[in-house]
Amino acid sequence: MKNKVKQLREQLGLTQAQLGQKVKVSRQAINAIEKNKFDPSIWLAYDLANFFNMTIEELFEFEESERK
Amino acid sequence: MSILKHPAVNILFISFMSAIYSFIFIFTAGHMEFASMLSHSKTLNSAFWNGWSDFLKSGNMKFIGYLIIGLTVVIVVFILLKRTKQYDEYQVSILAKSLLVAGILSILMIPFLLIMLLSDPNYSTETIFLFAMIQWVGVLVSYLFFVVRF
């Protein structure tokens, strides 16, 4: 699932570890999300979107549902 | 799978498995009934297998048991010292995948070992012990790498 986490994090001048501390996950988790290797839970997606003052849909790109 | 986020579960799992493996390696060392299961004649013209068989007959596998206990103690100490927080959802997903792979490999080993025992029982005990040693010492060394690094 594509997302804008890396772009927004870099705009704020934060490291992956610092963003991880803000949303209470590891640096590895932020790295995996940015590289689209890991889809976060709805709660982590909410925390990330909340941190960037966005909605989940604005932060994560839902091009097509994978539940079909 | 949310139970995996507690570091104590990790400690319990690794300690329990290591206790079983080390018990097998230490208890069977020098045990007469175990020694009788090993290949007595040098059936294979292989220095490696005959050397490994002699190593087991001499009861030296107790040192592998001690190595397993030592590695486990170091891992548990590192987890207790470094892991002050619960694992996050990404780390839990990695742990779950690792458990799944380990479970599948273990299940696949059962028919493989049965075929090996039925087709040629020579050196089968030696092969099983070699596999057990490589498997669990390999798990502990990779575990140690991750607990030291992260």
Backbone of each chain as ProteinMPNN parsed JSONL, in Angstrom:
{"seq_chain_A": "MKNKVKQLREQLGLTQAQLGQKVKVSRQAINAIEKNKFDPSIWLAYDLANFFNMTIEELFEFEESERK", "coords_chain_A": {"N_chain_A": [[0.849, -1.193, 0.0], [0.775, 2.047, -1.048], [2.144, 5.097, 0.293], [2.458, 8.361, 1.931], [4.297, 8.703, 3.899], [7.149, 8.834, 4.153], [7.82, 11.125, 2.66], [6.41, 13.154, 4.067], [7.518, 12.907, 6.588], [10.188, 13.596, 6.11], [9.812, 16.229, 5.358], [9.219, 17.365, 7.783], [11.61, 17.1, 8.972], [12.296, 14.897, 10.486], [13.762, 11.898, 11.832], [13.527, 8.353, 11.064], [13.511, 6.965, 13.456], [12.775, 8.948, 15.273], [10.17, 9.569, 14.4], [9.051, 7.094, 14.873], [9.156, 7.044, 17.668], [7.274, 9.006, 18.225], [4.858, 7.855, 17.431], [4.934, 5.553, 18.804], [6.177, 3.125, 17.844], [8.703, 0.88, 16.481], [11.803, 1.909, 14.846], [12.285, 0.231, 12.739], [9.729, -0.549, 12.008], [8.639, 1.833, 10.953], [10.369, 2.181, 8.806], [9.733, -0.11, 7.289], [7.086, 0.447, 6.63], [7.362, 2.776, 5.104], [8.716, 1.753, 2.92], [6.812, 0.243, 1.762], [6.657, -2.392, 2.593], [5.249, -3.34, 4.656], [1.97, -3.368, 5.796], [0.347, -1.204, 7.896], [-1.627, -1.626, 10.938], [-5.054, -0.591, 11.382], [-5.116, 1.077, 13.561], [-2.486, 1.992, 13.915], [-2.181, 3.248, 11.472], [-4.058, 5.236, 11.831], [-2.892, 6.666, 13.968], [-0.563, 7.596, 12.717], [-1.644, 9.169, 10.64], [-2.99, 11.025, 12.186], [-0.844, 12.228, 13.466], [0.323, 13.601, 11.344], [-1.664, 15.366, 10.813], [-3.717, 14.607, 9.024], [-6.127, 12.72, 7.081], [-6.655, 9.153, 7.121], [-7.074, 8.233, 4.533], [-5.884, 10.221, 3.051], [-3.222, 9.971, 3.694], [-2.54, 7.318, 3.119], [-2.613, 5.449, 0.097], [-5.355, 4.145, -1.332], [-5.708, 2.424, -3.872], [-6.951, 0.277, -5.073], [-9.127, -2.113, -3.726], [-7.759, -4.786, -1.85], [-9.246, -6.782, -0.898], [-10.921, -8.069, -2.591]], "CA_chain_A": [[0.0, 0.0, 0.0], [1.606, 3.253, -1.145], [1.816, 6.115, 1.298], [3.28, 9.581, 1.871], [4.945, 8.829, 5.21], [8.547, 9.269, 4.01], [7.809, 12.512, 2.175], [5.96, 14.048, 5.149], [8.506, 12.835, 7.683], [11.362, 14.385, 5.712], [9.422, 17.652, 5.391], [9.287, 17.802, 9.183], [12.997, 16.939, 9.427], [12.359, 13.832, 11.51], [14.333, 10.611, 11.442], [12.562, 7.251, 11.235], [13.458, 6.643, 14.89], [12.003, 9.997, 15.959], [8.755, 9.369, 14.072], [8.656, 5.895, 15.601], [8.912, 7.419, 19.076], [6.032, 9.799, 18.29], [3.669, 6.996, 17.291], [5.193, 4.389, 19.672], [6.603, 1.885, 17.174], [10.144, 0.86, 16.266], [12.31, 2.488, 13.601], [12.124, -0.792, 11.694], [8.329, -0.527, 11.556], [8.489, 3.01, 10.089], [11.12, 1.876, 7.589], [8.969, -1.092, 6.503], [5.886, 1.125, 6.103], [7.802, 3.69, 4.033], [9.127, 0.967, 1.743], [5.629, -0.551, 1.376], [6.858, -3.809, 2.906], [4.369, -3.687, 5.773], [0.742, -2.576, 5.915], [0.065, -1.033, 9.327], [-3.001, -1.831, 11.39], [-5.879, 0.624, 11.292], [-4.784, 1.951, 14.698], [-1.215, 2.661, 13.632], [-2.467, 4.162, 10.352], [-4.766, 6.387, 12.427], [-1.905, 7.453, 14.736], [0.324, 8.286, 11.764], [-2.428, 10.214, 9.978], [-3.261, 12.033, 13.217], [0.396, 12.967, 13.702], [0.546, 14.502, 10.202], [-2.895, 16.157, 10.644], [-4.352, 14.178, 7.773], [-6.98, 11.55, 7.24], [-5.967, 7.921, 6.676], [-7.161, 8.158, 3.06], [-4.935, 11.175, 2.466], [-1.861, 9.485, 3.948], [-2.355, 6.028, 2.435], [-3.327, 5.403, -1.187], [-6.165, 2.941, -1.539], [-6.026, 2.455, -5.303], [-7.944, -0.76, -5.327], [-9.216, -2.963, -2.545], [-7.148, -6.118, -1.973], [-10.15, -7.751, -0.275], [-11.799, -8.676, -3.612]], "C_chain_A": [[0.887, 1.246, 0.0], [1.174, 4.277, -0.099], [2.787, 7.288, 1.181], [4.097, 9.772, 3.152], [6.366, 9.386, 5.075], [8.623, 10.751, 3.646], [7.45, 13.479, 3.314], [6.955, 14.068, 6.317], [9.712, 13.701, 7.355], [11.05, 15.887, 5.699], [9.522, 18.22, 6.811], [10.695, 17.658, 9.765], [13.158, 15.896, 10.511], [13.085, 12.612, 10.953], [13.252, 9.543, 11.623], [12.397, 6.91, 12.713], [12.616, 7.67, 15.649], [10.51, 9.858, 15.661], [8.219, 8.138, 14.808], [8.339, 6.194, 17.056], [7.592, 8.173, 19.214], [4.796, 8.903, 18.247], [3.86, 5.652, 18.012], [5.351, 3.068, 18.902], [8.107, 1.987, 16.924], [10.521, 1.574, 14.957], [12.113, 1.516, 12.442], [10.698, -0.789, 11.127], [8.101, 0.65, 10.609], [9.181, 2.763, 8.744], [10.327, 0.925, 6.68], [7.715, -0.461, 5.903], [6.284, 2.024, 4.924], [8.173, 2.944, 2.756], [8.008, 0.055, 1.239], [5.808, -2.049, 1.611], [5.868, -4.271, 3.972], [3.163, -2.761, 5.789], [0.392, -2.436, 7.388], [-1.384, -1.356, 9.66], [-3.756, -0.514, 11.28], [-5.522, 1.606, 12.408], [-3.473, 2.692, 14.47], [-1.387, 3.648, 12.477], [-3.15, 5.421, 10.877], [-3.778, 7.282, 13.177], [-0.981, 8.236, 13.811], [-0.414, 9.443, 11.088], [-2.695, 11.362, 10.95], [-2.021, 12.892, 13.458], [0.638, 13.987, 12.578], [-0.664, 15.4, 9.922], [-3.583, 15.864, 9.312], [-5.365, 13.093, 8.094], [-6.184, 10.327, 6.758], [-5.959, 7.837, 5.148], [-6.182, 9.11, 2.385], [-3.492, 10.669, 2.6], [-1.555, 8.195, 3.18], [-3.201, 5.997, 1.165], [-4.047, 4.07, -1.335], [-6.6, 2.927, -3.002], [-7.118, 1.447, -5.638], [-7.951, -1.709, -4.125], [-8.586, -4.32, -2.81], [-8.057, -7.187, -1.402], [-11.048, -8.43, -1.301], [-11.426, -10.137, -3.819]], "O_chain_A": [[1.656, 1.469, 0.935], [0.021, 4.32, 0.33], [3.78, 7.235, 0.456], [4.537, 10.883, 3.449], [6.743, 10.307, 5.8], [9.38, 11.52, 4.238], [8.112, 14.5, 3.497], [7.193, 15.103, 6.939], [10.204, 14.446, 8.203], [11.917, 16.71, 5.992], [9.861, 19.386, 7.011], [10.945, 18.045, 10.907], [14.049, 15.996, 11.356], [13.028, 12.333, 9.756], [12.214, 9.781, 12.241], [11.296, 6.606, 13.171], [11.847, 7.32, 16.545], [9.68, 10.009, 16.557], [7.09, 8.134, 15.3], [7.375, 5.666, 17.613], [6.875, 8.003, 20.2], [3.811, 9.157, 18.94], [3.056, 4.734, 17.853], [4.755, 2.048, 19.249], [8.71, 3.04, 17.128], [9.678, 1.808, 14.09], [11.816, 1.918, 11.317], [10.49, -0.998, 9.932], [7.447, 0.496, 9.577], [8.646, 3.093, 7.686], [10.256, 1.123, 5.467], [7.326, -0.801, 4.786], [5.626, 2.029, 3.884], [7.968, 3.444, 1.651], [8.237, -0.803, 0.387], [5.2, -2.873, 0.928], [5.678, -5.472, 4.161], [3.301, -1.538, 5.794], [0.164, -3.438, 8.065], [-2.252, -1.361, 8.788], [-3.155, 0.546, 11.106], [-5.613, 2.82, 12.225], [-3.358, 3.875, 14.791], [-0.819, 4.74, 12.491], [-2.861, 6.53, 10.428], [-3.816, 8.505, 13.042], [-0.655, 9.393, 14.079], [0.114, 10.549, 10.975], [-2.631, 12.532, 10.571], [-2.115, 14.107, 13.631], [1.101, 15.098, 12.833], [-0.692, 16.111, 8.917], [-3.973, 16.775, 8.581], [-5.451, 12.612, 9.224], [-5.169, 10.464, 6.075], [-4.969, 7.425, 4.544], [-5.707, 8.842, 1.282], [-2.655, 10.91, 1.73], [-0.454, 8.012, 2.66], [-4.345, 6.453, 1.151], [-3.424, 3.014, -1.448], [-7.704, 3.355, -3.339], [-8.063, 1.73, -6.375], [-6.9, -2.055, -3.586], [-8.832, -4.938, -3.846], [-7.706, -8.367, -1.409], [-11.858, -9.282, -0.935], [-12.044, -10.822, -4.635]]}, "seq_chain_B": "MSILKHPAVNILFISFMSAIYSFIFIFTAGHMEFASMLSHSKTLNSAFWNGWSDFLKSGNMKFIGYLIIGLTVVIVVFILLKRTKQYDEYQVSILAKSLLVAGILSILMIPFLLIMLLSDPNYSTETIFLFAMIQWVGVLVSYLFFVVRF", "coords_chain_B": {"N_chain_B": [[-2.315, -13.716, 17.835], [-1.409, -11.623, 19.284], [-0.333, -12.182, 21.694], [2.325, -12.571, 21.305], [3.561, -10.133, 21.508], [4.529, -9.698, 23.997], [7.596, -9.677, 25.622], [8.202, -11.633, 27.512], [6.984, -13.966, 26.631], [8.571, -14.681, 24.495], [10.932, -15.227, 25.9], [10.086, -17.393, 27.479], [9.471, -19.299, 25.486], [11.935, -19.725, 24.137], [13.498, -20.612, 26.275], [12.142, -22.914, 27.123], [12.294, -24.607, 24.853], [15.084, -24.797, 24.598], [15.678, -26.056, 26.999], [14.607, -28.601, 26.572], [16.139, -29.517, 24.358], [18.793, -29.322, 25.413], [18.583, -31.065, 27.559], [18.194, -33.514, 26.237], [20.655, -33.747, 24.863], [22.512, -33.743, 27.005], [21.596, -35.764, 28.747], [21.679, -38.083, 27.182], [24.372, -38.414, 26.77], [26.976, -40.611, 27.097], [25.216, -42.569, 27.804], [24.349, -45.932, 27.975], [22.337, -47.326, 26.524], [21.744, -45.513, 24.567], [24.186, -45.371, 23.225], [24.211, -47.898, 22.111], [22.536, -47.616, 19.982], [23.916, -46.362, 18.047], [25.902, -46.46, 15.014], [27.991, -49.197, 14.845], [29.819, -50.492, 13.264], [32.058, -49.337, 10.779], [30.299, -48.425, 8.489], [29.992, -46.62, 6.397], [32.307, -45.198, 4.098], [33.312, -42.744, 5.159], [34.969, -40.133, 6.527], [33.896, -38.002, 7.915], [31.269, -38.807, 8.854], [31.925, -41.085, 10.357], [33.626, -39.943, 12.202], [31.881, -38.162, 13.486], [30.108, -40.014, 14.551], [31.828, -41.337, 16.35], [32.331, -39.191, 18.021], [29.818, -38.865, 19.226], [29.572, -41.364, 20.462], [31.544, -41.173, 22.373], [30.335, -39.57, 24.165], [30.514, -36.837, 24.001], [28.555, -35.065, 23.284], [27.391, -33.812, 25.342], [28.641, -31.436, 25.729], [27.593, -29.897, 23.697], [25.052, -29.606, 24.67], [25.66, -28.028, 26.932], [26.574, -25.785, 25.589], [24.215, -24.93, 24.361], [22.704, -24.247, 26.634], [24.293, -22.16, 27.625], [24.197, -20.248, 25.495], [21.467, -19.716, 25.526], [21.106, -18.557, 28.055], [22.588, -16.188, 27.732], [21.065, -14.967, 25.701], [18.575, -14.628, 26.995], [19.339, -12.889, 29.062], [20.112, -10.656, 27.54], [17.63, -10.012, 26.361], [16.171, -9.332, 28.645], [17.629, -7.128, 29.536], [17.687, -5.327, 27.351], [15.182, -5.258, 26.118], [12.856, -3.384, 26.962], [10.419, -2.499, 26.262], [7.216, -3.536, 24.905], [6.919, -5.675, 21.981], [6.365, -4.131, 18.817], [3.686, -3.924, 16.334], [4.794, -4.536, 13.837], [7.128, -5.952, 14.485], [5.907, -8.09, 15.798], [4.604, -9.24, 13.625], [6.804, -10.166, 12.175], [7.86, -12.02, 14.007], [5.711, -13.824, 14.061], [5.734, -14.764, 11.422], [8.241, -16.01, 11.404], [7.803, -18.045, 13.269], [5.869, -19.492, 11.892], [7.287, -20.395, 9.619], [9.264, -21.927, 10.917], [7.62, -23.85, 12.098], [6.45, -25.115, 9.845], [8.77, -26.173, 8.624], [9.556, -27.944, 10.644], [7.402, -29.755, 10.658], [7.663, -30.792, 8.095], [10.008, -32.193, 8.442], [9.333, -34.507, 9.813], [8.136, -36.634, 8.074], [10.41, -36.834, 6.456], [12.42, -37.771, 8.211], [11.266, -40.202, 8.915], [11.262, -41.572, 6.454], [13.999, -41.721, 6.083], [14.771, -43.351, 8.247], [13.407, -45.717, 7.616], [14.42, -46.422, 5.106], [17.237, -46.618, 5.308], [18.663, -47.479, 8.115], [21.238, -47.136, 9.066], [23.471, -44.967, 10.625], [21.379, -43.279, 11.205], [20.632, -42.304, 13.728], [22.816, -40.707, 14.268], [22.493, -38.842, 12.209], [20.068, -37.619, 12.912], [20.773, -36.427, 15.338], [22.735, -34.7, 14.449], [21.217, -33.037, 12.812], [19.459, -31.973, 14.729], [21.265, -30.57, 16.323], [22.345, -28.671, 14.498], [19.996, -27.327, 13.816], [18.934, -26.195, 16.291], [21.118, -24.859, 17.489], [21.686, -23.159, 15.405], [19.322, -21.629, 15.356], [19.582, -20.382, 17.877], [21.968, -18.899, 17.571], [21.276, -17.093, 15.512], [19.206, -15.809, 16.812], [20.612, -14.657, 18.901], [22.134, -12.82, 17.477], [20.135, -11.029, 16.65], [19.081, -10.127, 19.131], [21.26, -8.816, 20.189], [21.778, -6.876, 18.295], [19.348, -5.399, 17.931]], "CA_chain_B": [[-0.878, -13.479, 17.772], [-1.041, -10.47, 20.109], [0.442, -12.692, 22.846], [3.748, -12.498, 20.938], [4.147, -8.806, 21.761], [5.147, -9.69, 25.329], [8.935, -10.291, 25.596], [8.235, -12.813, 28.389], [6.589, -15.13, 25.82], [9.79, -15.008, 23.774], [11.858, -15.834, 26.869], [9.55, -18.711, 27.855], [9.573, -20.207, 24.348], [13.338, -20.08, 23.882], [13.986, -21.355, 27.441], [11.502, -24.229, 27.12], [12.868, -25.407, 23.771], [16.488, -25.064, 24.931], [15.696, -27.032, 28.098], [14.37, -29.924, 25.983], [17.312, -29.895, 23.555], [19.982, -29.537, 26.255], [18.335, -32.282, 28.337], [18.457, -34.66, 25.358], [22.095, -33.844, 24.592], [23.282, -34.055, 28.228], [21.134, -37.031, 29.308], [22.095, -39.235, 26.367], [25.843, -38.512, 26.733], [27.498, -41.713, 27.895], [24.144, -43.505, 28.148], [24.656, -47.181, 27.266], [21.282, -47.657, 25.553], [21.888, -44.605, 23.426], [25.388, -45.771, 22.489], [23.917, -49.122, 21.354], [21.784, -47.25, 18.773], [24.83, -45.77, 17.058], [26.507, -47.431, 14.103], [29.228, -49.698, 15.455], [30.811, -50.779, 12.217], [32.245, -48.18, 9.912], [29.564, -48.805, 7.285], [30.314, -45.672, 5.333], [33.71, -44.807, 3.975], [33.249, -41.293, 5.29], [35.657, -39.703, 7.751], [33.019, -37.096, 8.661], [30.221, -39.528, 9.574], [32.537, -41.948, 11.373], [34.122, -39.054, 13.254], [30.705, -37.681, 14.231], [29.62, -41.169, 15.316], [32.768, -41.51, 17.475], [32.102, -38.043, 18.91], [28.61, -39.163, 20.005], [29.85, -42.54, 21.304], [32.373, -40.725, 23.5], [29.513, -38.777, 25.08], [30.893, -35.427, 23.948], [27.458, -34.15, 22.935], [26.986, -33.039, 26.518], [29.182, -30.078, 25.56], [26.621, -29.173, 22.862], [24.0, -29.243, 25.635], [26.143, -26.884, 27.725], [26.611, -24.626, 24.678], [22.818, -24.482, 24.204], [22.322, -23.57, 27.882], [25.036, -20.9, 27.69], [23.644, -19.299, 24.52], [20.122, -19.327, 25.976], [21.248, -17.625, 29.184], [23.02, -14.886, 27.182], [19.914, -14.39, 24.985], [17.569, -14.197, 27.992], [19.883, -11.696, 29.743], [20.018, -9.527, 26.592], [16.211, -9.62, 26.223], [15.767, -8.666, 29.887], [18.301, -5.825, 29.66], [17.444, -4.408, 26.238], [13.793, -5.204, 25.682], [12.058, -2.809, 28.056], [9.069, -2.246, 25.746], [6.615, -4.656, 24.179], [7.173, -5.653, 20.545], [5.292, -3.446, 18.095], [2.948, -4.817, 15.433], [5.675, -4.993, 12.769], [7.983, -7.0, 15.062], [5.044, -9.255, 16.039], [4.365, -9.907, 12.331], [8.04, -10.892, 11.84], [7.917, -13.186, 14.908], [4.684, -14.778, 13.626], [6.218, -15.396, 10.185], [9.346, -16.905, 11.774], [7.202, -19.225, 13.901], [5.188, -20.257, 10.841], [8.324, -21.069, 8.824], [9.865, -22.962, 11.774], [6.607, -24.902, 12.262], [6.341, -25.852, 8.578], [10.004, -26.961, 8.455], [9.531, -29.045, 11.619], [6.423, -30.74, 10.193], [8.256, -31.458, 6.917], [11.094, -33.056, 8.883], [8.816, -35.789, 10.334], [8.187, -37.668, 7.026], [11.784, -36.991, 5.976], [13.129, -38.644, 9.155], [10.681, -41.549, 8.808], [11.79, -42.183, 5.216], [15.416, -42.004, 6.313], [14.865, -44.502, 9.157], [12.906, -46.924, 6.951], [15.22, -46.803, 3.94], [18.585, -47.036, 5.715], [18.814, -47.061, 9.512], [22.633, -46.854, 9.426], [23.807, -43.568, 10.903], [20.179, -42.451, 11.324], [20.694, -41.59, 15.012], [23.823, -39.655, 14.096], [21.934, -37.796, 11.344], [19.052, -36.891, 13.682], [21.472, -35.57, 16.316], [23.405, -33.621, 13.711], [20.164, -32.112, 12.403], [18.973, -31.27, 15.936], [22.292, -29.613, 16.75], [22.402, -27.558, 13.529], [18.746, -26.576, 13.886], [18.72, -25.357, 17.475], [22.253, -23.929, 17.659], [21.464, -22.147, 14.36], [18.262, -20.725, 15.855], [20.11, -19.579, 18.996], [22.972, -17.929, 17.083], [20.565, -16.011, 14.813], [18.472, -15.105, 17.882], [21.614, -13.849, 19.615], [22.472, -11.708, 16.59], [19.053, -10.034, 16.667], [18.912, -9.475, 20.443], [22.398, -7.914, 20.409], [21.702, -5.766, 17.343], [18.143, -4.562, 18.078]], "C_chain_B": [[-0.436, -12.326, 18.677], [-0.243, -10.897, 21.345], [1.947, -12.562, 22.582], [4.374, -11.143, 21.264], [4.797, -8.718, 23.135], [6.529, -10.365, 25.267], [9.022, -11.551, 26.466], [7.869, -14.082, 27.623], [7.797, -15.635, 25.033], [10.774, -15.748, 24.689], [11.39, -17.248, 27.235], [9.738, -19.723, 26.729], [11.009, -20.687, 24.168], [13.896, -20.922, 25.042], [13.434, -22.787, 27.445], [12.129, -25.143, 26.06], [14.326, -25.763, 24.074], [16.603, -26.097, 26.047], [15.523, -28.446, 27.545], [15.621, -30.401, 25.222], [18.525, -30.196, 24.446], [19.822, -30.791, 27.101], [18.667, -33.512, 27.494], [19.968, -34.84, 25.164], [22.885, -34.263, 25.842], [22.902, -35.439, 28.765], [21.646, -38.234, 28.524], [23.612, -39.428, 26.351], [26.313, -39.622, 27.665], [26.456, -42.737, 28.302], [24.317, -44.773, 27.313], [23.629, -47.521, 26.2], [21.362, -46.759, 24.335], [23.073, -45.029, 22.562], [25.125, -47.011, 21.634], [23.158, -48.82, 20.066], [22.693, -46.695, 17.678], [25.446, -46.855, 16.189], [27.86, -47.876, 14.648], [30.3, -50.033, 14.417], [30.915, -49.552, 11.329], [31.649, -48.518, 8.55], [29.919, -47.913, 6.105], [31.805, -45.4, 5.306], [33.774, -43.277, 4.022], [33.878, -40.885, 6.617], [34.741, -38.822, 8.601], [32.011, -37.87, 9.505], [30.8, -40.438, 10.652], [33.096, -41.118, 12.526], [32.996, -38.532, 14.126], [30.135, -38.789, 15.108], [30.517, -41.415, 16.534], [32.595, -40.408, 18.514], [30.892, -38.319, 19.823], [28.861, -40.339, 20.953], [30.661, -42.155, 22.529], [31.591, -39.88, 24.5], [29.826, -37.292, 25.068], [29.727, -34.493, 23.633], [26.933, -33.404, 24.144], [27.518, -31.595, 26.425], [28.283, -29.234, 24.653], [25.463, -28.722, 23.752], [24.406, -28.042, 26.47], [26.184, -25.618, 26.869], [25.206, -24.043, 24.506], [22.373, -23.717, 25.455], [23.001, -22.194, 27.964], [24.463, -19.848, 26.758], [22.273, -18.792, 24.98], [20.193, -18.331, 27.118], [21.632, -16.233, 28.683], [21.846, -14.195, 26.482], [18.887, -13.841, 25.974], [18.047, -12.93, 28.713], [19.767, -10.471, 28.829], [18.57, -9.064, 26.441], [15.78, -8.839, 27.47], [16.373, -7.264, 30.004], [17.851, -4.831, 28.59], [15.973, -4.247, 25.886], [12.913, -4.699, 26.829], [10.622, -2.555, 27.608], [8.526, -3.507, 25.078], [6.978, -4.545, 22.693], [6.025, -4.922, 19.852], [4.702, -4.396, 17.056], [3.805, -5.331, 14.274], [6.553, -6.137, 13.283], [7.171, -8.265, 15.354], [4.788, -10.003, 14.726], [5.596, -10.699, 11.9], [8.154, -12.158, 12.701], [6.928, -14.257, 14.456], [5.133, -15.509, 12.364], [7.335, -16.388, 10.493], [8.809, -18.192, 12.401], [6.54, -20.118, 12.859], [6.203, -21.057, 10.016], [8.943, -22.213, 9.632], [8.905, -24.138, 11.945], [6.497, -25.76, 11.015], [7.572, -26.737, 8.369], [10.022, -28.16, 9.401], [8.571, -30.141, 11.181], [6.994, -31.523, 8.994], [9.347, -32.448, 7.32], [10.595, -34.437, 9.319], [8.8, -36.856, 9.241], [9.602, -37.904, 6.5], [12.562, -37.952, 6.88], [12.593, -40.076, 9.094], [11.215, -42.278, 7.586], [13.242, -42.602, 5.418], [15.589, -43.261, 7.183], [14.468, -45.8, 8.452], [13.827, -47.374, 5.82], [16.613, -47.293, 4.327], [18.844, -46.582, 7.148], [20.26, -46.778, 9.932], [22.845, -45.352, 9.576], [22.569, -42.671, 11.074], [20.19, -41.663, 12.63], [21.69, -40.433, 14.913], [23.261, -38.494, 13.281], [20.919, -36.957, 12.117], [19.723, -35.947, 14.684], [22.187, -34.412, 15.616], [22.379, -32.56, 13.3], [19.689, -31.281, 13.61], [19.976, -30.21, 16.388], [22.322, -28.403, 15.823], [21.161, -26.683, 13.676], [18.721, -25.642, 15.092], [19.885, -24.401, 17.74], [22.141, -22.811, 16.611], [20.418, -21.129, 14.787], [18.83, -19.803, 16.938], [21.112, -18.53, 18.523], [22.278, -16.774, 16.351], [19.766, -15.174, 15.805], [19.411, -14.147, 18.6], [21.983, -12.618, 18.79], [21.405, -10.617, 16.682], [18.901, -9.364, 18.032], [20.076, -8.532, 20.754], [22.234, -6.671, 19.541], [20.516, -4.839, 17.612], [17.709, -4.444, 19.543]], "O_chain_B": [[0.76, -12.075, 18.827], [0.436, -10.079, 21.967], [2.742, -12.457, 23.516], [5.599, -11.024, 21.291], [5.535, -7.773, 23.414], [6.61, -11.534, 24.888], [9.827, -12.44, 26.186], [8.384, -15.157, 27.928], [8.023, -16.84, 24.915], [11.365, -16.756, 24.303], [12.191, -18.18, 27.294], [10.117, -20.868, 26.977], [11.272, -21.884, 24.06], [14.68, -21.843, 24.814], [14.155, -23.743, 27.73], [12.452, -26.298, 26.333], [14.754, -26.892, 23.837], [17.518, -26.92, 26.042], [16.199, -29.377, 27.983], [16.095, -31.522, 25.413], [19.203, -31.206, 24.254], [20.794, -31.505, 27.344], [19.332, -34.435, 27.962], [20.49, -35.948, 25.286], [23.824, -35.053, 25.742], [23.771, -36.202, 29.187], [22.0, -39.264, 29.098], [24.092, -40.492, 25.959], [26.075, -39.575, 28.872], [26.754, -43.667, 29.051], [24.42, -44.703, 26.088], [23.985, -47.953, 25.104], [21.086, -47.185, 23.213], [22.986, -45.047, 21.334], [25.723, -47.176, 20.57], [23.125, -49.648, 19.156], [22.285, -46.575, 16.523], [25.504, -48.021, 16.579], [28.753, -47.061, 14.882], [31.499, -49.884, 14.652], [29.942, -48.817, 11.16], [32.358, -48.846, 7.599], [30.118, -48.376, 4.982], [32.473, -45.374, 6.339], [34.217, -42.617, 3.081], [33.388, -41.242, 7.688], [34.784, -38.87, 9.831], [31.894, -37.64, 10.709], [30.233, -40.553, 11.739], [33.047, -41.537, 13.683], [33.125, -38.463, 15.348], [29.731, -38.555, 16.247], [30.017, -41.673, 17.629], [32.695, -40.645, 19.718], [30.931, -38.048, 21.023], [28.423, -40.32, 22.103], [30.491, -42.738, 23.6], [32.112, -39.514, 25.554], [29.46, -36.565, 25.992], [29.875, -33.273, 23.7], [26.132, -32.478, 24.012], [26.924, -30.665, 26.97], [28.21, -28.015, 24.806], [24.957, -27.608, 23.614], [23.602, -27.138, 26.696], [25.876, -24.524, 27.342], [25.024, -22.825, 24.504], [21.741, -22.666, 25.351], [22.372, -21.199, 28.322], [24.26, -18.7, 27.155], [21.955, -17.61, 24.847], [19.429, -17.366, 27.152], [21.085, -15.227, 29.136], [21.646, -12.991, 26.642], [18.391, -12.727, 25.81], [17.262, -12.011, 28.948], [19.377, -9.391, 29.272], [18.304, -7.863, 26.396], [15.108, -7.813, 27.365], [15.733, -6.337, 30.499], [17.658, -3.648, 28.871], [15.568, -3.19, 25.401], [12.31, -5.482, 27.563], [9.719, -2.411, 28.432], [9.277, -4.419, 24.734], [7.302, -3.462, 22.206], [4.865, -5.064, 20.237], [5.157, -5.531, 16.912], [3.576, -6.434, 13.778], [6.709, -7.159, 12.615], [7.669, -9.378, 15.185], [4.755, -11.233, 14.702], [5.465, -11.78, 11.325], [8.497, -13.229, 12.201], [7.247, -15.446, 14.46], [4.943, -16.719, 12.241], [7.38, -17.476, 9.919], [9.291, -19.286, 12.107], [6.634, -21.343, 12.928], [6.004, -22.242, 9.748], [9.128, -23.318, 9.121], [9.33, -25.293, 11.938], [6.455, -26.987, 11.103], [7.448, -27.9, 7.986], [10.446, -29.252, 9.023], [8.879, -31.325, 11.313], [6.832, -32.739, 8.893], [9.584, -33.431, 6.617], [11.325, -35.423, 9.216], [9.397, -37.913, 9.441], [9.958, -39.027, 6.14], [13.272, -38.833, 6.396], [13.351, -41.039, 9.205], [11.578, -43.452, 7.661], [13.664, -43.677, 4.992], [16.429, -44.115, 6.902], [15.091, -46.843, 8.65], [13.998, -48.573, 5.598], [17.117, -48.26, 3.756], [19.206, -45.427, 7.375], [20.497, -46.246, 11.016], [22.427, -44.571, 8.721], [22.69, -41.446, 11.087], [19.805, -40.494, 12.653], [21.441, -39.333, 15.406], [23.499, -37.327, 13.592], [20.904, -35.732, 11.998], [19.291, -34.807, 14.856], [22.235, -33.294, 16.128], [22.622, -31.359, 13.418], [19.539, -30.063, 13.523], [19.6, -29.106, 16.781], [22.325, -27.26, 16.279], [21.253, -25.456, 13.663], [18.512, -24.438, 14.942], [19.672, -23.265, 18.165], [22.461, -21.657, 16.894], [20.597, -19.925, 14.607], [18.591, -18.596, 16.921], [21.111, -17.402, 19.015], [22.641, -15.613, 16.539], [19.664, -13.957, 15.649], [19.069, -12.996, 18.871], [22.126, -11.518, 19.325], [21.724, -9.432, 16.78], [18.622, -8.167, 18.101], [19.909, -7.563, 21.494], [22.511, -5.555, 19.98], [20.659, -3.619, 17.531], [16.718, -3.778, 19.841]]}, "name": "protein", "num_of_chains": 2, "seq": "MKNKVKQLREQLGLTQAQLGQKVKVSRQAINAIEKNKFDPSIWLAYDLANFFNMTIEELFEFEESERKMSILKHPAVNILFISFMSAIYSFIFIFTAGHMEFASMLSHSKTLNSAFWNGWSDFLKSGNMKFIGYLIIGLTVVIVVFILLKRTKQYDEYQVSILAKSLLVAGILSILMIPFLLIMLLSDPNYSTETIFLFAMIQWVGVLVSYLFFVVRF"}
